[in-house]
Amino acid sequence: MDWIRSDARLANVTIATAKSVLAIAITMIEFLLIFMIDTTVINQTQRFKSVDECLYFAERLTKQPMIPNEDGNKKITAYCKPINR
C-alpha cells in the first residue's frame, strides 16, 4: 500500500513542478506585434503578454483594405512574434 501513496505523492509533485515550469515559461515570453505595409516594417513596438491578444490585433490589421498608391495597391500585414522578456 505504501507504493500507492508514494506514487500519488510523486504524481502531485510532478503536476506541481509542471505547473511551475509552465508559469515560468509563460512569464518569460512576450509577443511582439509587427505591422508592415508591403515588405516595409512600419511598427514593432507593441508587446503583449497573451498570444490571443496579439493575434486579435494582427488579424484585425491584416483584414484592412489595401492602401491605394501611385505604384499600385499596398497590402497591410501584421503578425505576432514570440520574444524573450
PyRosetta script that sets phi, psi and omega in degrees:
from pyrosetta import init, pose_from_sequence

init()
pose = pose_from_sequence("MDWIRSDARLANVTIATAKSVLAIAITMIEFLLIFMIDTTVINQTQRFKSVDECLYFAERLTKQPMIPNEDGNKKITAYCKPINR")
pose.set_psi(1, -27.7)
pose.set_omega(1, -179.6)
pose.set_phi(2, -63.4)
pose.set_psi(2, -33.2)
pose.set_omega(2, -179.9)
pose.set_phi(3, -66.0)
pose.set_psi(3, -29.6)
pose.set_omega(3, 177.3)
pose.set_phi(4, -67.3)
pose.set_psi(4, -44.0)
pose.set_omega(4, 179.0)
pose.set_phi(5, -64.7)
pose.set_psi(5, -41.7)
pose.set_omega(5, -179.1)
pose.set_phi(6, -67.4)
pose.set_psi(6, -37.8)
pose.set_omega(6, 176.8)
pose.set_phi(7, -64.4)
pose.set_psi(7, -40.5)
pose.set_omega(7, 179.0)
pose.set_phi(8, -64.4)
pose.set_psi(8, -41.8)
pose.set_omega(8, 177.8)
pose.set_phi(9, -65.5)
pose.set_psi(9, -41.5)
pose.set_omega(9, 178.3)
pose.set_phi(10, -62.2)
pose.set_psi(10, -41.6)
pose.set_omega(10, 178.5)
pose.set_phi(11, -63.0)
pose.set_psi(11, -42.8)
pose.set_omega(11, 178.5)
pose.set_phi(12, -63.5)
pose.set_psi(12, -42.5)
pose.set_omega(12, 178.1)
pose.set_phi(13, -64.7)
pose.set_psi(13, -42.4)
pose.set_omega(13, -179.6)
pose.set_phi(14, -63.1)
pose.set_psi(14, -43.7)
pose.set_omega(14, 178.4)
pose.set_phi(15, -64.7)
pose.set_psi(15, -43.9)
pose.set_omega(15, 178.9)
pose.set_phi(16, -62.3)
pose.set_psi(16, -42.0)
pose.set_omega(16, 178.9)
pose.set_phi(17, -64.4)
pose.set_psi(17, -43.3)
pose.set_omega(17, 179.4)
pose.set_phi(18, -62.3)
pose.set_psi(18, -41.5)
pose.set_omega(18, 178.6)
pose.set_phi(19, -64.9)
pose.set_psi(19, -39.2)
pose.set_omega(19, 178.9)
pose.set_phi(20, -65.1)
pose.set_psi(20, -44.1)
pose.set_omega(20, 179.4)
pose.set_phi(21, -63.2)
pose.set_psi(21, -42.3)
pose.set_omega(21, 178.9)
pose.set_phi(22, -63.3)
pose.set_psi(22, -42.4)
pose.set_omega(22, 179.0)
pose.set_phi(23, -63.1)
pose.set_psi(23, -40.4)
pose.set_omega(23, 178.2)
pose.set_phi(24, -66.1)
pose.set_psi(24, -44.6)
pose.set_omega(24, -179.5)
pose.set_phi(25, -62.8)
pose.set_psi(25, -40.2)
pose.set_omega(25, -179.0)
pose.set_phi(26, -65.5)
pose.set_psi(26, -39.8)
pose.set_omega(26, -177.5)
pose.set_phi(27, -77.0)
pose.set_psi(27, -13.0)
pose.set_omega(27, -178.8)
pose.set_phi(28, -91.1)
pose.set_psi(28, -8.3)
pose.set_omega(28, -176.6)
pose.set_phi(29, -118.9)
pose.set_psi(29, 137.8)
pose.set_omega(29, 170.6)
pose.set_phi(30, -122.4)
pose.set_psi(30, 169.5)
pose.set_omega(30, -179.9)
pose.set_phi(31, -121.9)
pose.set_psi(31, 125.0)
pose.set_omega(31, -177.5)
pose.set_phi(32, -98.2)
pose.set_psi(32, 126.8)
pose.set_omega(32, 177.3)
pose.set_phi(33, -87.5)
pose.set_psi(33, 119.5)
pose.set_omega(33, 179.9)
pose.set_phi(34, -107.7)
pose.set_psi(34, 123.5)
pose.set_omega(34, -175.8)
pose.set_phi(35, -112.2)
pose.set_psi(35, 124.7)
pose.set_omega(35, -176.4)
pose.set_phi(36, -128.9)
pose.set_psi(36, 149.0)
pose.set_omega(36, 166.9)
pose.set_phi(37, -117.7)
pose.set_psi(37, 117.7)
pose.set_omega(37, -168.5)
pose.set_phi(38, 56.2)
pose.set_psi(38, -117.2)
pose.set_omega(38, -179.3)
pose.set_phi(39, -107.5)
pose.set_psi(39, 7.6)
pose.set_omega(39, -178.1)
pose.set_phi(40, -96.9)
pose.set_psi(40, 124.6)
pose.set_omega(40, 175.8)
pose.set_phi(41, -73.9)
pose.set_psi(41, 123.7)
pose.set_omega(41, -178.9)
pose.set_phi(42, -95.4)
pose.set_psi(42, -40.9)
pose.set_omega(42, -176.9)
pose.set_phi(43, -151.4)
pose.set_psi(43, 140.0)
pose.set_omega(43, 173.0)
pose.set_phi(44, -148.9)
pose.set_psi(44, 52.4)
pose.set_omega(44, -177.9)
pose.set_phi(45, -113.5)
pose.set_psi(45, -13.2)
pose.set_omega(45, -177.5)
pose.set_phi(46, -82.7)
pose.set_psi(46, 123.1)
pose.set_omega(46, 179.9)
pose.set_phi(47, -116.5)
pose.set_psi(47, 142.9)
pose.set_omega(47, -179.8)
pose.set_phi(48, -131.1)
pose.set_psi(48, 144.7)
pose.set_omega(48, 174.8)
pose.set_phi(49, -82.4)
pose.set_psi(49, -24.3)
pose.set_omega(49, -177.5)
pose.set_phi(50, -109.3)
pose.set_psi(50, 130.4)
pose.set_omega(50, 177.0)
pose.set_phi(51, -65.4)
pose.set_psi(51, -31.8)
pose.set_omega(51, 179.6)
pose.set_phi(52, -63.9)
pose.set_psi(52, -41.9)
pose.set_omega(52, 178.2)
pose.set_phi(53, -65.8)
pose.set_psi(53, -42.5)
pose.set_omega(53, 179.4)
pose.set_phi(54, -62.4)
pose.set_psi(54, -46.0)
pose.set_omega(54, -179.7)
pose.set_phi(55, -64.8)
pose.set_psi(55, -33.1)
pose.set_omega(55, 177.5)
pose.set_phi(56, -57.3)
pose.set_psi(56, -50.8)
pose.set_omega(56, -178.8)
pose.set_phi(57, -69.8)
pose.set_psi(57, -37.6)
pose.set_omega(57, 178.6)
pose.set_phi(58, -61.3)
pose.set_psi(58, -44.1)
pose.set_omega(58, 179.8)
pose.set_phi(59, -66.2)
pose.set_psi(59, -42.3)
pose.set_omega(59, -179.7)
pose.set_phi(60, -64.0)
pose.set_psi(60, -42.4)
pose.set_omega(60, 180.0)
pose.set_phi(61, -67.6)
pose.set_psi(61, -41.4)
pose.set_omega(61, -178.1)
pose.set_phi(62, -66.2)
pose.set_psi(62, -27.7)
pose.set_omega(62, 179.8)
pose.set_phi(63, -80.5)
pose.set_psi(63, -2.6)
pose.set_omega(63, 178.9)
pose.set_phi(64, -66.3)
pose.set_psi(64, 150.6)
pose.set_omega(64, 179.0)
pose.set_phi(65, -66.0)
pose.set_psi(65, 159.0)
pose.set_omega(65, 179.5)
pose.set_phi(66, -65.1)
pose.set_psi(66, 154.8)
pose.set_omega(66, -178.8)
pose.set_phi(67, -95.9)
pose.set_psi(67, 119.4)
pose.set_omega(67, 178.5)
pose.set_phi(68, -69.9)
pose.set_psi(68, 142.3)
pose.set_omega(68, -178.0)
pose.set_phi(69, -149.9)
pose.set_psi(69, 163.2)
pose.set_omega(69, 177.8)
pose.set_phi(70, -61.7)
pose.set_psi(70, -32.1)
pose.set_omega(70, -179.1)
pose.set_phi(71, -84.7)
pose.set_psi(71, 1.8)
pose.set_omega(71, -176.1)
pose.set_phi(72, 118.4)
pose.set_psi(72, -178.9)
pose.set_omega(72, -179.6)
pose.set_phi(73, -78.1)
pose.set_psi(73, 141.9)
pose.set_omega(73, 178.3)
pose.set_phi(74, -111.0)
pose.set_psi(74, 133.6)
pose.set_omega(74, -177.0)
pose.set_phi(75, -90.8)
pose.set_psi(75, 137.6)
pose.set_omega(75, 174.6)
pose.set_phi(76, -92.2)
pose.set_psi(76, 132.3)
pose.set_omega(76, 177.9)
pose.set_phi(77, -133.9)
pose.set_psi(77, 140.1)
pose.set_omega(77, 175.0)
pose.set_phi(78, -140.4)
pose.set_psi(78, 143.2)
pose.set_omega(78, 177.7)
pose.set_phi(79, -150.0)
pose.set_psi(79, 164.2)
pose.set_omega(79, -178.6)
pose.set_phi(80, -106.8)
pose.set_psi(80, 138.1)
pose.set_omega(80, -179.6)
pose.set_phi(81, -125.6)
pose.set_psi(81, 125.2)
pose.set_omega(81, 176.8)
pose.set_phi(82, -71.6)
pose.set_psi(82, 135.9)
pose.set_omega(82, 179.4)
pose.set_phi(83, -135.6)
pose.set_psi(83, 157.6)
pose.set_omega(83, 174.8)
pose.set_phi(84, -75.4)
pose.set_psi(84, 147.5)
pose.set_omega(84, 178.2)
pose.set_phi(85, -70.2)
pose.dump_pdb("model.pdb")
